[in-house]
Amino acid sequence: MKPYVREYTNDEQIQHDVQTLANKGIDRNDMYVMSHDDDRTDRIAGSVHANEPTDDELNVDLANRFSKKGDELRYKLQELGFSSQEAEDLEDELDEGKVLLMVQGDRNPDELLK
């Protein structure tokens, strides 16, 4: 099952929303942060104690690294359950500087953040 996705342009807002979701019972292990910039992803995920989709977790062949960041991100998104078109669309959003919060499970974060 693919995760629910929310797009952010504001790092403080994603941090606030992760805390709100955690307070409402969403396990931080079920929340993933992704951006086009590894340092930004690390900083946000670290500050809110959320996850990043890792190579090991997604079975990325470490010997077969991607030559382009976009290829790597699309692959990771597909491994999380998105179709190739969905992964391409989401990667386009990442290209524009957005950050993705992905939440695994059956509870829609949009409903919890109202």
N, C-alpha and C positions, 0 to 999 in steps of 0.2 A: 504494500500500500504506500503510495507516495505521500509525502508530508504536506501539510498545509503550509502556504507561503505568504509572508507579508513582506512588502518592500519598504525600505526606509532610505531617506536622504540625511537624516539627522541621527548622529550617534547617540545623543542623550535620550532620544525617544525610544530607540531600540533597547537601550539599557533599562529604561523605565518599564517598558512593556515586558521584558524578560522577568524583571522582578515581580511585576503584577501577576504574570502567568504562574510563576513559582509560588506566589502567595495563594493562588487559587488552585493549587494542587498539581500543576504540570511539572513533572520531574525534569530537572535541568539536563539530565542525560538524554531527554527526548527533544531538546532544543538545539538547533544547529545555526551557526552564523557563517555567512559566506559573503565575501566581497572580492573585487578584482585585485585588490592590494593585500598581499599576505600580512604585511605589518598591521594594517587596519583591522583585518580579520582577527589576528592574534590579540590585538589591543582590546577590541570589543568583547570577544569571547572570554578573554582573561578577566576583564573587569566585571562581567556578570556571571562568571562561572558556567558558561554555556559551552557547547562542543563546537568543534570544527569537523567537517567531513575529512577524515584522514585517509592517507593512501592505504594503510594497513586495514582499516575498517572496511574500505570499499574494494579491497582486493586489487588495487592498482599495482601492476607489475613494475617494481622499482627499477628493473633493468630497461624498461621501455618507457622512459620519460617522454613527455610531450614537448614538442619544439615551441609551441605557442601556449600562452596562459589560457586563452579562450578554449582551446581544444581540451585542456585539462579540466577546466570548469564544466564544460558541457558533458564530458565523460563522467565526472563526479555526480552531476545532476541526474544523468541517466541511471547511474548506479543506485541513486536514492529512489528511483521509481518513475521519473519523468520520461515522457516520450522524447524522441530526438527533436521534434519541433518545439515542445515545451522547453526543453533544455536550451535550445537555440534562442528562444524568446527571452528566457530568464537571463541567459548570458548577455544578451543585448542590453538588458536593464543594468547588469553589473558593469558593462562597458560605459554606461552613462553615469557611473559613480554611485549607484545605489548599493545598499547592503540588504541581503536577504536574511530573514529569520524563518527557518523551517521548523515545524513542530510535528513530530511523529505522534501517531495515536488517533483516537477517534473523537477527541474533543477539539472543536474548531476554535482556534484562538480569537478569531473575529468576534465570536459570541461572548467570549470571556473578557474582552477588552472594551466592551461597550460601556 
